[in-house]
Amino acid sequence: MPKLFLDCDYLGQFELSRDHISIPDKVFYDLDATIRKHIIYNNAELEDYLIAQTEFLSTFSTAKAEEVNALSADEAKKILGNLLGFAKDDTAAIVPRTKELDVQEYANIVRGFRMVCESGLSAKDLTIDKLKELHLVLTDNLDKLSHGVGGAGPEYNAGELRGGDVWIGGLYTPAKHVNIEKELKAAIKYYQNNQTIADTIIFSLALYAIHPFNNGNKRVCRIIEHGLLRGLGINKENMYSHITETYYNLDRYKDTLKASLGRKVLNSFVNFQLESLYWAQMHTLRAAVEFSRQKRMDGFLQDNKRKHLPELLGSFITAKALQYTGIKQILNGLNDKILSSLLNLCVEKGILLKQVRGKESYYSLELQSPLEIDLIHFYEANAGSLAYIPELFLRSIVRNADIFREKKD
């Protein structure tokens, strides 16, 4: 298996097989173009929502990934609103003083995130000084606030490279501190000569392996990844982020990180991160599908005011197709006569399709937009390369879909 970093003592130990990279760059660029086609040019309302969600979920996920930040989602949203000038809440009034360290940590992450999101982060921007600058932003004032706090971890030494040798318990041994600058220069040179999406992840993993800072290395790596991916020309509007997908699969993230660093073979972690980016893009398209479903239902409900109808149709926002028994359960055991009457109305009016298989009836929203067709295409073309499929995606796009596809064919 080929080594990645030649003429480099520490990074020179790591290997990767490009033949076993799960998703090629073309898939990501094609997905990004599809997102732009269906959202940027057709749906400004959804675009604005996704950009706001990405800003919040990426920063909040980064803060929560180490499982020590105690902010609630509501507190973080208010802090984000204050920092971006969208709100004027008194932070002291919305967050207890006991969470002062958590507030500072989150505020730093927001600033770091925006630092790389203004124009992306290109390979030519990568320098040791740039890494130190980002670390300074991400860890500013944390040592002062964490003094005396139990479990606060090693000092951050904001903006300074690690001054001693460390061992990451149960994981691996980072580079010797006297070699950090040499190893960082090798990693930067590698990325500047290999600017692919997979190499963005390889660079970030090399950065984490070196562990250039005393504390806060994962935060630096996550935000560097996001910025470099935008620098490669995808996600220009900042509508999605693999950071959030990583957080939703934190156990797998930790397991693959440990496996790759421990064995010094990087494929498992690189593939995990590529899948996280893939699902970030796919969930963006899924959100657009669900948005179109909502619009279709809103139009129907304006002309049909039957009781329980909004709840019935609302169950199809995040479900591709449902069995009669499943619909009844969602509607808390609604009387069979009433439920059947509502379903028959929806079928007669053409908003729902019905299929009977044996003793079970299935229903699906009568809406197969070009957007959903594209989404299914990307799923079917790549499903065989994926290690996992999120339950939300299966339910919303795939589950029971074949029943209705056969009918339409």
C-alpha positions in Angstrom: 0.0 0.0 0.0 1.5 3.4 -1.0 2.7 5.8 1.6 1.4 9.4 1.3 4.1 11.6 2.8 7.5 10.7 1.4 10.7 12.1 3.0 8.8 12.7 6.3 9.6 10.8 9.5 6.2 10.9 11.3 3.6 11.3 8.5 5.7 9.0 6.3 4.3 6.1 8.4 0.8 6.6 7.1 -0.7 4.8 4.1 -3.7 5.0 1.9 -5.1 2.9 -1.0 -6.7 5.2 -3.5 -8.3 2.1 -5.1 -10.5 1.8 -2.0 -11.7 5.4 -1.8 -15.5 4.9 -1.7 -16.9 8.0 -3.5 -15.1 9.8 -6.4 -15.0 13.5 -6.7 -17.4 13.6 -9.6 -20.3 12.4 -7.4 -19.8 15.4 -5.1 -19.5 17.9 -7.9 -22.6 16.5 -9.7 -24.6 16.5 -6.4 -23.5 20.1 -5.8 -24.6 21.1 -9.3 -28.0 19.4 -8.7 -28.4 21.3 -5.5 -27.8 24.5 -7.3 -30.1 23.6 -10.1 -33.1 22.8 -7.9 -32.6 25.2 -5.0 -30.4 28.2 -6.0 -32.3 29.0 -9.1 -35.8 27.9 -8.1 -36.2 28.4 -4.4 -34.8 31.4 -2.6 -36.9 30.8 0.5 -35.5 27.3 1.0 -32.0 28.5 0.2 -32.1 31.1 2.9 -33.4 28.6 5.4 -30.6 26.0 4.5 -27.9 28.6 4.9 -29.1 29.7 8.3 -29.5 26.0 9.4 -25.9 25.2 8.2 -24.5 28.1 10.1 -26.2 27.0 13.3 -25.9 23.2 13.0 -22.2 23.3 12.0 -21.2 25.5 14.9 -23.4 23.8 17.4 -22.2 20.3 16.3 -18.6 21.4 16.6 -19.2 22.7 20.1 -21.1 19.6 21.2 -18.9 17.0 19.5 -16.5 16.7 22.5 -19.5 16.1 24.8 -18.4 18.7 27.3 -20.2 21.9 26.2 -23.4 22.4 28.2 -25.2 24.9 26.1 -28.7 23.9 24.9 -29.7 24.3 21.3 -32.0 27.2 22.2 -29.2 29.0 24.1 -26.8 28.5 21.2 -29.3 29.9 18.7 -29.7 33.0 20.7 -26.0 33.5 21.1 -25.5 33.0 17.3 -28.2 35.6 16.6 -26.4 38.1 18.9 -23.0 37.4 17.3 -24.4 37.8 13.7 -26.4 40.9 14.6 -29.8 39.3 14.1 -30.8 39.6 17.7 -30.1 41.9 20.7 -30.7 39.5 23.6 -28.6 40.0 26.7 -26.5 36.9 26.8 -26.2 37.1 30.6 -30.0 36.9 30.8 -30.4 33.9 28.5 -27.5 31.8 29.7 -26.6 31.2 33.3 -23.2 32.6 34.4 -22.2 29.1 35.3 -22.0 28.5 31.5 -19.6 31.3 30.8 -16.9 29.0 29.5 -19.4 27.2 27.3 -20.6 30.6 25.9 -17.1 31.7 25.1 -16.2 28.4 23.5 -19.3 28.5 21.3 -18.7 32.2 20.4 -15.1 31.3 19.3 -16.4 28.5 17.1 -18.9 30.8 15.4 -16.0 33.3 14.7 -13.7 30.6 13.5 -16.5 29.2 11.2 -17.1 32.6 9.7 -13.4 33.2 9.3 -13.2 30.4 6.7 -16.7 30.9 5.3 -16.4 34.4 4.0 -14.6 33.3 0.8 -13.6 29.7 1.4 -10.1 28.5 2.1 -7.8 27.7 -0.8 -4.7 25.6 -0.8 -2.5 28.7 -1.3 -4.0 30.2 1.9 -2.6 27.3 4.0 0.4 28.3 6.1 1.5 27.5 9.6 0.6 31.1 10.6 -2.9 30.6 9.2 -3.4 27.5 11.3 -2.1 29.4 14.4 -4.4 32.3 13.6 -7.4 30.0 13.4 -6.4 28.2 16.7 -6.1 31.6 18.4 -9.7 32.5 17.3 -11.1 29.1 18.4 -9.5 29.1 21.8 -9.4 32.8 22.7 -9.9 33.3 26.5 -10.6 29.7 27.2 -7.6 29.2 29.4 -8.7 32.1 31.6 -12.3 30.9 31.9 -11.4 27.2 32.4 -9.0 27.9 35.3 -10.1 25.8 38.2 -12.9 24.1 36.2 -12.9 20.3 36.8 -12.4 18.3 33.6 -11.4 21.3 31.5 -8.5 19.4 30.0 -5.0 20.6 29.0 -4.3 24.3 28.5 -5.1 25.6 25.1 -2.2 28.1 24.8 -4.1 30.0 22.2 -2.4 30.4 18.9 0.8 28.6 20.0 2.2 25.3 18.7 2.5 22.5 21.2 5.6 22.8 23.4 5.9 19.2 24.7 5.3 15.6 23.7 1.9 14.0 24.4 0.2 10.7 24.1 -3.5 10.6 23.2 -4.8 8.0 25.6 -6.1 4.8 23.9 -5.6 6.3 20.4 -2.1 7.0 19.2 1.1 9.0 19.7 1.3 12.3 17.9 4.5 13.8 16.3 7.3 14.9 18.5 7.0 18.5 19.4 10.4 19.4 18.0 9.2 18.1 14.5 5.8 19.8 14.4 6.8 22.6 12.0 8.5 20.2 9.7 5.6 17.9 9.7 3.1 20.7 9.1 5.0 22.0 6.2 5.0 18.5 4.7 1.2 18.2 5.2 0.6 21.6 3.6 2.8 20.9 0.7 1.0 17.6 0.1 -2.4 19.3 -0.1 -1.1 22.0 -2.3 0.0 19.3 -4.7 -3.1 17.1 -4.3 -6.3 19.2 -4.3 -9.1 16.7 -4.4 -12.0 16.2 -2.0 -10.5 13.1 -0.6 -7.2 14.9 -0.2 -8.9 17.6 1.9 -9.9 14.9 4.4 -6.4 13.3 4.2 -4.8 16.7 4.9 -7.1 17.3 7.9 -6.4 13.8 9.3 -2.7 14.4 8.9 -3.1 17.7 10.7 -4.9 15.9 13.6 -2.3 13.1 13.6 0.5 15.7 14.1 -1.6 17.3 16.9 0.1 20.7 16.5 -1.7 22.4 19.4 -2.0 21.5 23.0 -5.8 21.4 22.9 -8.5 22.2 20.4 -7.1 20.3 17.5 -10.4 18.7 16.4 -12.0 22.1 16.2 -9.3 23.4 14.0 -9.5 20.3 11.7 -13.3 20.4 11.4 -13.4 24.1 10.4 -10.4 23.7 8.1 -12.2 20.9 6.3 -15.3 23.0 5.8 -13.3 25.9 4.4 -11.1 23.8 2.1 -14.1 22.1 0.6 -15.6 25.4 -0.2 -12.3 26.5 -1.6 -12.5 23.5 -4.0 -15.7 25.1 -5.5 -18.5 23.1 -3.9 -21.0 24.4 -1.4 -20.4 28.0 -2.5 -23.6 29.2 -0.8 -22.8 27.3 2.4 -26.0 25.3 2.3 -24.7 22.1 3.9 -21.8 20.7 6.0 -20.4 17.3 6.7 -19.6 18.6 10.2 -23.2 18.0 11.2 -23.3 14.5 9.7 -20.2 13.7 11.6 -21.8 14.8 14.9 -24.9 12.7 14.2 -22.6 9.6 13.8 -20.2 10.5 16.6 -19.5 6.9 17.7 -18.6 5.9 14.1 -16.4 9.0 13.8 -14.5 8.1 16.9 -14.1 4.4 15.9 -12.9 5.1 12.4 -10.5 7.8 13.7 -9.1 5.4 16.2 -8.7 2.7 13.6 -7.0 4.8 11.0 -4.6 6.5 13.4 -3.9 3.3 15.3 -3.2 1.2 12.2 -1.6 4.1 10.2 -3.9 3.2 7.3 -6.2 6.1 6.6 -8.9 4.6 4.3 -11.6 3.9 6.9 -11.6 7.5 8.3 -11.3 9.1 4.8 -14.3 7.0 3.6 -16.3 7.9 6.7 -15.8 11.6 6.1 -16.6 11.3 2.4 -19.8 9.5 3.3 -20.6 12.3 5.8 -20.2 14.9 3.0 -22.3 12.7 0.6 -25.1 12.5 3.1 -24.9 16.2 3.9 -25.6 16.9 0.2 -28.2 14.2 -0.1 -30.1 15.5 3.0 -30.0 19.0 1.4 -31.8 17.6 -1.6 -34.1 15.6 0.6 -35.0 18.8 2.5 -35.9 20.3 -0.9 -38.1 17.3 -1.7 -39.9 17.7 1.6 -40.3 21.4 1.0 -42.0 20.7 -2.3 -44.3 18.2 -0.6 -45.2 20.8 2.0 -46.1 23.3 -0.7 -48.2 20.7 -2.6 -50.1 19.9 0.6 -50.6 23.6 1.6 -52.3 24.2 -1.7 -54.7 21.2 -1.3 -55.5 22.1 2.3 -56.6 25.7 1.4 -59.5 24.1 -0.5 -60.2 21.2 1.9 -60.8 22.1 5.5 -61.7 18.6 6.9 -60.8 17.9 10.5 -57.7 15.7 10.9 -56.7 16.3 7.2 -53.6 18.4 8.0 -52.3 15.8 10.4 -52.9 13.0 7.9 -51.1 14.8 5.0 -48.4 16.0 7.3 -47.4 12.4 7.9 -46.3 12.3 4.2 -43.8 15.2 4.6 -41.0 12.9 5.9 -42.3 9.6 4.6 -42.3 8.4 1.0 -45.1 5.9 1.5 -47.1 4.6 4.5 -49.2 1.6 5.3 -52.8 2.2 6.4 -51.9 0.7 9.9 -48.9 3.1 10.1 -51.1 6.1 9.3 -53.6 5.1 11.9 -50.9 4.8 14.5 -49.5 8.3 13.6 -53.0 9.7 14.0 -53.4 8.1 17.5 -55.8 5.4 16.5 -58.3 7.6 14.6 -61.6 5.9 14.0 -61.4 3.6 10.9 -64.5 5.1 9.3 -63.1 8.7 9.5 -59.6 7.7 8.4 -60.9 5.7 5.4 -63.1 8.7 4.4 -60.1 11.1 4.6 -57.9 8.7 2.6 -60.5 8.1 -0.1 -61.0 11.9 -0.4 -57.2 12.4 -1.0 -57.1 9.6 -3.5 -60.2 10.9 -5.4 -58.7 14.5 -5.5 -55.4 13.1 -6.8 -53.2 14.1 -3.9 -52.5 10.6 -2.7 -51.9 7.3 -4.6 -53.1 4.0 -3.3 -51.8 0.5 -3.8 -53.1 -2.7 -2.2 -50.7 -5.6 -1.5 -52.5 -8.6 0.0 -54.3 -7.4 3.1 -52.4 -4.1 3.4 -53.0 -0.8 1.7 -50.2 1.6 1.0 -50.5 5.4 0.3 -48.0 7.8 -1.2 -48.1 11.5 -2.1 -48.9 12.0 -5.8 -45.7 14.0 -6.5 -42.7 12.7 -8.4 -40.9 15.9 -9.2 -37.7 16.1 -11.3 -35.9 16.9 -8.0 -37.0 13.6 -6.4 -36.1 11.7 -9.6 -32.6 13.2 -9.4 -32.3 12.3 -5.7 -33.3 8.7 -6.3 -30.8 8.5 -9.1 -27.9 9.6 -6.9 -29.0 7.2 -4.2 -29.3 4.2 -6.4 -26.0 4.9 -8.3 -24.0 5.1 -5.0 -25.9 2.9 -2.5 -23.5 -0.1 -3.1 -20.5 2.0 -2.0 -22.0 3.2 1.3 -21.3 1.8 4.7 -24.6 3.1 6.2 -27.9 4.7 5.1 -29.5 7.1 7.6 -33.0 6.0 8.8 -34.4 9.5 8.0 -33.4 9.2 4.3 -34.8 5.6 4.0 -38.1 6.7 5.4 -38.4 9.8 3.4 -37.2 8.7 0.0 -36.8 4.9 -0.2 -39.2 3.0 2.0 -42.1 1.4 0.1 -41.2 3.6 -3.0 -40.9 0.5 -5.3 -44.6 -0.3 -4.8 -45.6 2.9 -6.5 -42.8 3.0 -9.0 -44.0 -0.3 -10.4 -47.5 1.1 -10.8 -46.3 4.2 -12.6 -44.1 2.1 -14.9 
